[in-house]
Amino acid sequence: MATNSTTKKPAADAAAEESAADVTETAPHPARKPAPDPDVVGPALPPGVEPDAVTLAHHHTIDGTDYPPGAKLLVSPDYAQRLRGQGYATQV
């Protein structure tokens, strides 16, 4: 049978260590990125890229929102290409 060689600290010392740990300063939060343009739906735009306008040919759900046929959306160029390739957006 193995024995534990660690000694137990008195309750007063343990409480003092816990309160000292609560007082320690935390590192500042890293800089946050600005929220994407609310008119752009789907995957986020890469920095410096302009969104493409697409018109949906069929009902489609993006990020939990249903869009009817004929809805005009701003999306990232990559997402626009995928939507057009899969037949969800009209060809320009």
C-alpha positions in Angstrom: 0.0 0.0 0.0 1.4 3.4 -1.0 1.5 6.3 1.5 1.1 9.9 0.8 4.1 11.9 2.0 2.5 15.3 1.4 1.6 17.1 4.6 -1.7 18.9 5.0 -1.6 22.6 5.5 -3.5 24.3 8.2 -6.8 25.9 7.2 -5.6 29.4 7.9 -2.6 29.1 5.5 -4.8 27.6 2.8 -7.3 30.5 3.0 -4.5 33.1 2.9 -3.1 31.5 -0.3 -6.5 31.4 -2.0 -7.1 35.1 -1.2 -3.6 36.0 -2.5 -4.3 34.1 -5.7 -7.6 36.1 -6.2 -5.7 39.4 -6.0 -3.2 38.6 -8.8 -3.6 40.8 -11.9 -4.8 39.3 -15.2 -3.3 40.1 -18.6 -5.1 42.6 -20.7 -7.5 41.3 -23.3 -6.1 41.1 -26.9 -7.4 43.7 -29.4 -10.7 42.6 -30.8 -11.6 42.6 -34.5 -14.4 44.9 -35.5 -17.7 43.1 -36.2 -18.4 42.3 -39.9 -20.7 44.5 -41.9 -24.3 43.4 -40.9 -25.4 43.5 -44.6 -22.9 40.7 -45.5 -24.2 37.2 -44.8 -22.5 33.9 -44.7 -18.7 33.4 -44.1 -16.8 36.5 -43.0 -15.0 38.6 -45.6 -11.2 38.4 -45.7 -9.6 41.8 -44.9 -9.6 44.2 -47.9 -12.0 42.2 -50.0 -15.3 43.7 -51.3 -18.5 41.6 -51.1 -20.3 40.3 -54.2 -24.0 40.9 -54.7 -26.0 37.7 -55.5 -29.7 37.1 -56.2 -31.0 33.8 -54.9 -32.7 31.4 -57.3 -34.1 29.1 -54.6 -35.0 29.2 -50.9 -31.9 29.1 -48.9 -31.0 29.3 -45.2 -27.8 31.1 -44.2 -26.8 31.4 -40.5 -30.3 30.3 -39.4 -32.1 32.9 -41.5 -34.4 31.8 -44.4 -34.1 33.8 -47.6 -36.8 33.4 -50.3 -36.0 33.2 -54.1 -35.2 36.6 -55.5 -33.5 37.9 -52.3 -30.5 40.1 -53.0 -27.6 39.4 -50.6 -24.0 40.6 -50.1 -21.7 37.7 -49.6 -17.9 37.0 -49.8 -16.7 36.3 -53.4 -15.8 32.7 -52.5 -19.3 32.1 -51.0 -20.9 33.7 -54.1 -19.0 31.3 -56.3 -20.1 28.3 -54.3 -23.8 29.5 -54.3 -23.7 30.0 -58.1 -22.0 26.6 -58.6 -24.6 24.8 -56.5 -27.5 26.6 -58.2 -28.7 28.6 -55.2 -27.8 32.0 -56.8 -28.5 33.2 -60.3 -25.7 33.4 -62.8 -24.6 37.0 -63.7 
